Amino acid sequence: MPDRIWYLLSVKLSGEATQAELDEFYILLEAQPEWEEAVQQITRYWLQPKVPPTFTSTSSWLKHVERLKASGVEWNEPGFSEVEIIPESEPVLGAVRIRRFTRWWMATAAVLMVSLGVGWLALYQSADNGSTEQMLLATKNRNEVVTRPASRSQLTLPDGSKVWLNASSKLSYSTGFGEDNRNVWLDGEGFFEVYKNKSLPFIIHTSRMNIRVTGTVFNVRAYPQEATSETALIEGAVEVALPGEKEWKYHLRPRQKLVVDDNGIIEDRAPETKGKSFIPAKTIPTYTASLQSLSKPLADNQIIETAWVYSLLSFSDESFRQVANKMEKWYGVTIRFMQSDMENWRFTGSFKNENLTEALTALRVSTAFRFVVQGSTVFISKPDIK
């Protein structure tokens, strides 16, 4: 089945398809009736009731494989890994297991596209130039889930923990996750509902901090390219460690957050000689960390730190640069300021269904500025600069 109909099926299942896309889908399906069975199978699987997740041990994994084989799904071992992806909608209607094809001749096919409520997840490889555009990567040692700009996803990890990933985020975990460890690595933003297991702590590794929990609800924003990272605790307790020559640990209580600022200072340590030992030079990045209370609830009782999970783009007294960072990921664009001092302007706002132009126009109500959209790039300048 070619790429186009997979895409059309994904947006149809998510409810995002335009009328033109629906018309195109049915025309393609009518022209190629041999696709009908595959479309029906995926649709049934998408809509089947979801059993609440439980801990996935080796035995339950094997049972899952046997169920797939019994249902007629091709299974070729070794070479496949599983990540369970669940649509954002409530109640949860279904789950899809995404498999990695290892045969090179399958690389030109879009093997599966799954709707994620406000976007879609694709596993695709192009054989023409060897490049990959993989939103889910599975290797022998590591599973990796990536969300595109302007999309979000929800997944259930093998231990039953749930993760919501914001746009332009990446989450990876080892194939032994849930058995001998519960380590994950996050680049971006994620909202976590961690399955309780005191004997096996859940640890999130980011570029600036490591978060250790046993079972709780919290949000982590840790985009490597942004100057700040934060952990916001909703329920339970977490321990946040800042790596460095001396590890600093912070214990958060509910409705607290830890904000870690990369102040751009690199502490240089010159080479030392102690006795007969030589200690080489090294550079140590330094951070500023502060404990804060979570923001006050918005009009609909959502808080800024987790509003994105509920499809709200929100910010409170944040710099224009911080707002732009969120908008870039939310709308899948690049925002450039023509005058650097504009990045320090402060804004407060919340958007639900507004498109990019509507959101920028609303921001101009409080502070005047000009913006020009050229393709996927937005140029912002002061009103008196043309």
Secondary structure, 3 states (H helix, E strand, C coil): CCHHHHHHHHHHHHCCCCHHHHHHHHHHHHHCHHHHHHHHHHHHHHHCCCCCCCCCCHHHHHHHHHHHHHCCCCCCCCCCCCCEEECCCCCCCCCEECCCCCCHHHCCCCCEEEECCCCEEEEEECCCCCCEEECEEECCCEEEEECCCCCCEEEECCCCCEEEECCCCEEEEECCECCCECEEEEEEEEEEECCCCCCCCEEEECCCCEEEECCCEEEEEECCCCCEEEEEEEECCEEEEECCCCCEEEEECCCEEEEEEEEEEEEEECCEEECCEEECCEEEEEEEEEEEECCCCCCCCCCHHHHHHHCCEEEEEEEHHHHHHHHHHHHCCEEEECCHHHHHCEEEEEECCCCHHHHHHHHCCCCCCEEEEECCEEEEECCCCC
